[in-house]
């Protein structure tokens, strides 16, 4: 049985890449983002896996507010892009 995955920040670079990857393998993804109809409070409790892909400055706050909504036994994780800007 394939898991149901919720991606918080599904429209960003990493979130959309993961969404595309999972869908290529016929894995159902619930997409949550600031402009999405589906709200995180609805999607997180349904998921077997919750992936947070939000800006670094809001990661801790978002995870603290939504992770407790995950069902028992769900995998909760985060992915981010960390960039180091070169100074010229």
PAPALO-536296 format. One line per field, with one value per residue (C-alpha): residue number from 1; residue in three letters; z, y, x. Coordinates in nm, 3 decimals. Example, Ala and Ser with C-alpha at 12.3 -4.5 7.8 and 13.67 -1.06 7.14 Angstrom:
nr <- [1 / 2]
rest <- [ALA / SER]
Z <- [0.780 / 0.714]
Y <- [-0.450 / -0.106]
X <- [1.230 / 1.367]
END
This chain:
nr <- [1 / 2 / 3 / 4 / 5 / 6 / 7 / 8 / 9 / 10 / 11 / 12 / 13 / 14 / 15 / 16 / 17 / 18 / 19 / 20 / 21 / 22 / 23 / 24 / 25 / 26 / 27 / 28 / 29 / 30 / 31 / 32 / 33 / 34 / 35 / 36 / 37 / 38 / 39 / 40 / 41 / 42 / 43 / 44 / 45 / 46 / 47 / 48 / 49 / 50 / 51 / 52 / 53 / 54 / 55 / 56 / 57 / 58 / 59 / 60 / 61 / 62 / 63 / 64 / 65 / 66 / 67 / 68 / 69 / 70 / 71 / 72 / 73 / 74 / 75 / 76 / 77 / 78 / 79 / 80 / 81 / 82 / 83 / 84 / 85 / 86 / 87 / 88]
rest <- [UNK / UNK / UNK / UNK / UNK / UNK / UNK / UNK / UNK / UNK / UNK / UNK / UNK / UNK / UNK / UNK / UNK / UNK / UNK / UNK / UNK / UNK / UNK / UNK / UNK / UNK / UNK / UNK / UNK / UNK / UNK / UNK / UNK / UNK / UNK / UNK / UNK / UNK / UNK / UNK / UNK / UNK / UNK / UNK / UNK / UNK / UNK / UNK / UNK / UNK / UNK / UNK / UNK / UNK / UNK / UNK / UNK / UNK / UNK / UNK / UNK / UNK / UNK / UNK / UNK / UNK / UNK / UNK / UNK / UNK / UNK / UNK / UNK / UNK / UNK / UNK / UNK / UNK / UNK / UNK / UNK / UNK / UNK / UNK / UNK / UNK / UNK / UNK]
Z <- [0.000 / -0.100 / 0.158 / 0.142 / 0.156 / 0.259 / 0.145 / 0.327 / 0.085 / -0.221 / -0.467 / -0.383 / -0.556 / -0.329 / -0.257 / -0.624 / -0.707 / -0.443 / -0.556 / -0.913 / -0.805 / -0.592 / -0.857 / -1.118 / -0.893 / -0.851 / -0.490 / -0.376 / -0.260 / -0.075 / -0.169 / 0.088 / 0.021 / 0.099 / -0.208 / -0.205 / -0.130 / 0.096 / 0.444 / 0.641 / 0.936 / 0.708 / 0.521 / 0.800 / 1.000 / 0.685 / 0.582 / 0.644 / 0.565 / 0.622 / 0.450 / 0.547 / 0.270 / 0.390 / 0.408 / 0.669 / 0.870 / 0.932 / 0.952 / 1.331 / 1.383 / 1.110 / 1.230 / 1.593 / 1.497 / 1.258 / 1.358 / 1.661 / 1.417 / 1.252 / 1.315 / 1.535 / 1.348 / 1.072 / 0.952 / 0.987 / 0.817 / 0.652 / 0.346 / 0.268 / 0.024 / 0.203 / -0.018 / 0.056 / -0.140 / -0.261 / -0.195 / -0.481]
Y <- [0.000 / 0.340 / 0.618 / 0.939 / 1.236 / 1.593 / 1.857 / 2.190 / 2.442 / 2.235 / 2.524 / 2.615 / 2.476 / 2.179 / 2.114 / 2.108 / 1.884 / 1.632 / 1.652 / 1.575 / 1.289 / 1.121 / 1.158 / 1.000 / 0.694 / 0.710 / 0.823 / 1.049 / 1.395 / 1.654 / 1.995 / 2.274 / 2.624 / 2.981 / 3.002 / 2.646 / 2.561 / 2.272 / 2.389 / 2.235 / 2.165 / 1.938 / 1.771 / 1.694 / 1.455 / 1.251 / 1.189 / 0.896 / 1.125 / 1.502 / 1.696 / 2.057 / 2.260 / 2.616 / 2.913 / 2.875 / 3.177 / 3.013 / 2.644 / 2.606 / 2.798 / 2.607 / 2.266 / 2.345 / 2.450 / 2.165 / 1.858 / 1.786 / 1.740 / 1.442 / 1.105 / 0.852 / 0.676 / 0.936 / 1.032 / 1.407 / 1.560 / 1.876 / 1.970 / 2.308 / 2.467 / 2.633 / 2.866 / 3.031 / 3.350 / 3.426 / 3.780 / 3.951]
X <- [0.000 / 0.138 / 0.144 / -0.056 / 0.183 / 0.109 / 0.356 / 0.347 / 0.495 / 0.408 / 0.438 / 0.798 / 1.107 / 1.164 / 0.798 / 0.702 / 1.000 / 0.892 / 0.529 / 0.632 / 0.858 / 0.593 / 0.324 / 0.554 / 0.546 / 0.167 / 0.187 / -0.098 / 0.007 / -0.200 / -0.059 / -0.068 / 0.059 / -0.042 / -0.266 / -0.399 / -0.760 / -0.662 / -0.566 / -0.282 / -0.512 / -0.717 / -0.431 / -0.182 / -0.406 / -0.481 / -0.121 / 0.108 / 0.402 / 0.413 / 0.688 / 0.755 / 0.916 / 0.883 / 1.122 / 1.393 / 1.275 / 0.936 / 1.030 / 1.034 / 0.709 / 0.524 / 0.644 / 0.558 / 0.207 / 0.125 / 0.329 / 0.106 / -0.184 / -0.014 / -0.171 / -0.001 / 0.277 / 0.307 / 0.653 / 0.711 / 1.015 / 1.139 / 1.340 / 1.491 / 1.726 / 2.014 / 2.214 / 2.545 / 2.586 / 2.934 / 3.053 / 3.225]
END
